[in-house]
Amino acid sequence: MGTSSAPVVEMRNVRVSFGGVRAVDDVTIDLRPGEVVGLVGGNGAGKSTLMKVLSGAQGPDSGEIRVNGQPASISNPRDAKRLGIETIYQTLALADNLDAPGNLFLGRELTTPIGQINDAAMEDQTRKVMGRLNPHFKAFRKPVVSLSGGQRQAVAIARAIYFNARIIIMDEPTAALGPGETAQVRNLIKQLKNEGIGIFLVSHDIHDVFDLSERISVMYHGRLVGTVNKDDVTTDEILGMIILGKPPTKLTEKDIAELKG
């Protein structure tokens, strides 16, 4: 998939300031179909603010967003969803008391011709989309509060792709998950890539980013240090970009030794 394809989304020269502080300072990144771009940086680096601009949760001061090559106006999350952009937050935003179909169709329930909620149709559609993502999922009638972290992620991802997301922002998808559940979520991400969906993966977990991303974009104090092909760098070089704000070409052996020290 993807790496030779035209970008599905481009963010160009994006700036966001809060009270004189440049949270995002002239950042340009892109994402291709079927690609995972890891977005990393320390706390306050600006990665979450940048993704809030794409998701419609934060307006930029300046810059341009293009989706499928066309200029896109994203003023709120509804605009983003209309453009096929979905965000899966760390908190997942699931209704704990509802089952998987109830969450999938929350606010967009299917109804019968006489206007009653069509539980059977919603369960049928949920089974189909979950079958693509996680064929072993069987807990269709349990409240999601009783599901494992990996299963809850699957429900949140199913909701995004059922409503035709082509671009998914994933915010710390494996935070607070055990090894088995982390493996489940990694498999879900690989499945999304196979379907041609582009993913921005916001994560503090360098191992996740290296396992799942084709490219890695590193932010430092609001600016983009650089975007690198994963195969061209080491984890030490990425850590140098995150902690020192230097691209790999500017990192010295002394820098790397201090990072390890």
N, C-alpha and C positions, 0 to 999 in steps of 0.2 A: 504494500500500500504506500502511497503517499508522498515519499520524500521528493519525488520529481514533480508532484502535482502543484498546481497554483494554490496559494494559501486560501484556506476557508475563512480565516479572519486575519486582519492586519490592524495593529494599533500603531499609529505613527505620531511621534513627537508629542506624546501625552504629558501634560503638566497638571498637577493638583497641589494647591497650597492651602495650608491651614494657619491663619494668623501669622503670615510671614514665613512660615516654615514650609519648604518645598518637600512635600511628602512623596511626590513623583515628579522627577525633573527631566523632562525631554526624553521620555522612554519610547523606543520603537521595538516591537516584537511581532512575530507572526506565528501562525499555526496551520499545518497542512492536514488534509483529510487522513484519518487513520494513523495519526502521529500523536505521541505524548511529548509535550514540552514540560520539563520540570522547571518550576519557578521557585528559586531558593534565595535565602538571605537571612540575616539575623533579625531579631525583633526590631521593629521600626524601620526596616529596610525599604518598605513601600510596596511589597508584593501584594498584600491584602488590599491596599487602597487601589492599586492598578487593576486588580480583578473586580473590585467593586465598580469601577468605571465600566468595564465590559458587561457586568451583570445588571447595570442600571441602578445600582444602589448609591452611586456617588457620581455627581456630574464633574467632568473635567473643566479646568480653566481654559485649556486650549488643547489642540491635537485633533486627530481624525481617526475614526474607526471605519474599516471597510470589511464587509461580509460578502464572500463570494465575488470579490472584485468591485463591489458597488459601495459607495458611501452610505453609511448607516447612521441614523439618528437614534440614540438610546438614552431616553430621558428617565426611564423607570424600568423596573423588572418586567413589566408586561411587554414593553418594546423588545427587550432582550429575548423573552420567550417566543414572541412572534418571529424573530429572526433565527430561531432554533438554538438559542443559547440558554443552557440550564446550569444552575449552580447547585452542587451538593455540599452543603456546609457540614462542618465537623459534628454539629448538633443534629444533623439529618432532617430536622423539622418534620418529624412524623407525629401523628396523633396516637399516643400510646394505647388508648382504649379501643382503637379500631383495628380490624384485621388488615391483611395485605391489600385485598381489593378496595376496602374502604379508604385506605391511604392512597392507593394509586389514583382513584377517581375523586379524591377530596375536593369539593368545590366544582367538580365537573362530572357529577354523577350521571350514569346512563339511566334513562327512564323508559317505561313501557309506553305504548300508544296512549294510554289513559293517564299518563303523568306520574305513575308510581315508580319509586326507585327499583331498577331492575338488577337485583342482587345476582341472579344467575348469569346474566350477560356480563356483569363486571367481573365475576369470578372466572368465567370462561376466558375473557380477554387477559386477565391477570395470569392465568395458567399459561397462556400462549407466550406472553412476553417473558415470564419467568423461566419458561422452558428453554428459551434462547439463551438466557443468562446463566441459569443455575438449575439444570435438569433435576438435581437431587432435592430441590426445595419442595416440601410437601405441606407446610404449615399454613395453608390458605385461610383457615378459619380461626386461628388463634390471634388474640390481640398482639400487636407488634411489641408491646412491652415485655412479652414472654420470650421473644426471639433472641438469638445470639447477636452479637455485634456485627458479624459478617452477614447474617441473614437480613438484619435491618439495613445494612448498606445495599444489599441486593434489591430490597423493596424501593429504596430511594432512587437507585439507578434505573430500575424498571419504570418508575413513574416518569423519569426524564426521557427515556427513549421511547416510551409509548406515545408521548406527545411530540415525537419527531425531532428531538434534539440532535443537532449535528456537531455542536460544540459544547463540551461539558467542562465546567470548572470544578475541580475536586479539591476541597480544602482539608488537608491533613486526614486523608481517608483511612489511614491505619492507626491513628493516634488512639491509645488506650485499648488496642486489640491484642489478644494473645497471638502466638505464632500460627496456630491453625486458622484463626479468623483472618489474620493478615494474608496468609496464602490464598484464602477464598477471595479476598478483595483484589489481590493481584491478578487472580484468574479472571475476575469480572472485568478488570481494566483491559486485559489482553483480548477478551471477547469483544469489548467495545471497539478496540483498534481494528479487529477483524471485520467489523461492520462499517468501517470507514469513518468512524466518529473521531474527531480531534479532541484531545484532552489537554487542558492546562492543569498540571499536577502541582499544587502548592503544598510543600512538605518540609518539615525539619529533618526528616529521616533520609540521610544521604544514601543509605542502602536501597530504600524504595526508589529513590530518584534514579540511581544507577541501574537498577534492575528493569525499570519500566520505561524510561525516557529514551528517545532518540537524540534529543537536544536538551541542553540545560541552560536556562537564562538565570544569571545571578545579579541580584540587586544589592546595593550598598548605599545607605543614607539617601535613598530616593532616586539614585541614578542607576543606570544599567552598566554593570562592569563589563558584561559581554554575554553573548550566546555562543555556546560551543557544542560541537558534536561529542556525544558521550564517549565514543570510541577513541577520540583524540586526546583525552585528558585522564588524569588519575584522580582518585578521591582527594589526595593531598592538594592537588592544584585547585579543585573546587573549594576546598576548605580555605585555601589562600585567598580565593576570590571573595568568599563570604566574610572572612574575618579581617582581611587586610584591604579589600577593595581593589586588588590588583589583578589584571588579566594574566593568564599563564605565561605569556611572553615576558612579563615584567617581574615575575616571581624569581627570587634568587635562591640558591641552595641554602643560604643563611635563613631566609624567610621560612622555607619548608622545615628546616631543623628546629626553628623556634616554635612552629606550629605543633611539631611532634613533642617538643620538650615540655 
